Every structure is written in C-alpha cells, then in structure tokens.
Amino acid sequence: MKTRYTPVLMLALSIAMANATAVELIGQVNDVNAKAGMMIVDDRTITLAPGAQILGLGGKRLAGIKAIPADSWVSVETAIIDNTYRAKGLKVITAAEAAKKKAAAEDDG
C-alpha cells in the first residue's frame, strides 16, 4: 500500500485528557521527533511513537503537547486534502493497540 507523506503536516489537534480537560490546537506541524519516529498505519491514520514530540514551524513545540507517554502511542485520524494530512482528532492509544491497527491495515492492503 502506498501512502503519501508530505513534510509539512497541517494538524488541527484536539486532545482529551483523562481529567476531561480538552486542549484544542490548530497549527502547522513540520517535524516529528525522528528518533522516536512515526508509523503511518493507513491513509487516514498517523501513529507517533512513544517519546515523540510534535513540533511546530521553526522547531517550536506546540503549546499543550508534551512528549507522548512512554507506554502509549498517539493516533492521529486524518483526511488527505491537497496532498497534505489534516487531522480530525488525536487520541492516545497503547502500543499494543497501535500494532493491532497496523496489522489490520496490512491485512487489508
């Protein structure tokens, strides 16, 4: 399966915290910490690895987003518009869930 990836990700991020506090961010994201990496599950989901940081333009970290918890991945549901990923939502999932999603996507593809 071929997935398109552009270096600049346009993300509208919505994070629902465990304490029901929601932080909504809209920004242009051009870098995901390469050491932690990212996994493109399918055409609609980008999963960031534990320890990844989402950086905005100029390398500034977007407010409200810290490192991803060590035992979790962050799944970004996206739509591709003009060859650019645009996020519809962001949720924390466990690494096991991320692996299951990726395996299911590969089986379908």
N, C-alpha and C positions, 0 to 999 in steps of 0.2 A: 504494500500500500504506500502510495506516495503522498507525503504531507508537505504542504507549502509552509515555509517559515520565513518570516521577514525579521530583520534585525531590530526593527522598532515595533514594539507591541503597544497598541493603544488599548489601555485597560480601564474599565470602569469597575473598580473593586468594591465589593461590599462584604464586610467581614462580620459575621455574627459571633460574638464572644460567648463563652459559656455563661457569663453573668447577664446575658441578654442585652448587653451594650453593643450597639451596632456602630461601626465606623465605615463611612462610605467615602471612597476616594475616587477621583477621576484624574487620570494623569497619563502622560506619555512615558512608557517604560521602555528603556532601550538596553537593559542589561540584567541578566540574572546571574548571580554568582556562579562562575564557571566551575569552580572547584566542586560545588555541590551538584551542579548540573541540573538538567531538566529532562523529563521524559514526555514525549508527545504521544499520548495514548491513542488518539484518533484525530480526525479533522476538527473535532469540536472540543477536545479536552487537552489542556497542557497541565502536566503534573510536575511540580517543583519538588526537588529532593529535600530531605531534612537538612537544616543549616543554611539553606539558600536565603539570600536577601534579595528583595526586589528593589531595584534602583531606578530612579527617575533620570531625566535628562541631566547631563552634567555630573552624573555619578551621585547625585543627592538621593538619599533614601527617602521614599515617600513617607510622609508622616503617618504614624499609626501602624506601620508594618515593620515588625522586627524580624529576627530570624525565625524560621519555621521550627516548631518544637521538634526535638530530636527523634521522637518516636512517631512522628506524623509526616504526611505529605500534604501539599496544598493542591487541590484540584481546581482548575480554572475552567469553567464551562464557557466556551467561546462561540462566536459566529465569525466567519471569514467575510469581511466586507472590503472590497478593493484590495484584495490580496494581503490584508492586514488582519491580525487577530484582534477582536474586540470582545472583552469579557462581559459576560452577562451575570456572573456571580463567582464567588470564591469561597471554598469551604475546606476545612481541614479534614483529611481522611487518614486512616492509618496506612502504614507502608504495605500491610497485607492486602488492604482494600485496593490500593493502587496497583499492586501486582496482579490482583484478580481482574481488574478493569483492563489492564494491558493484555493479559492472556485472552480475555474475551474478545477484545478488538482484533487481536492477531488471528484468532479462530475464524472470525467473521471475514477477515480480509484474505 
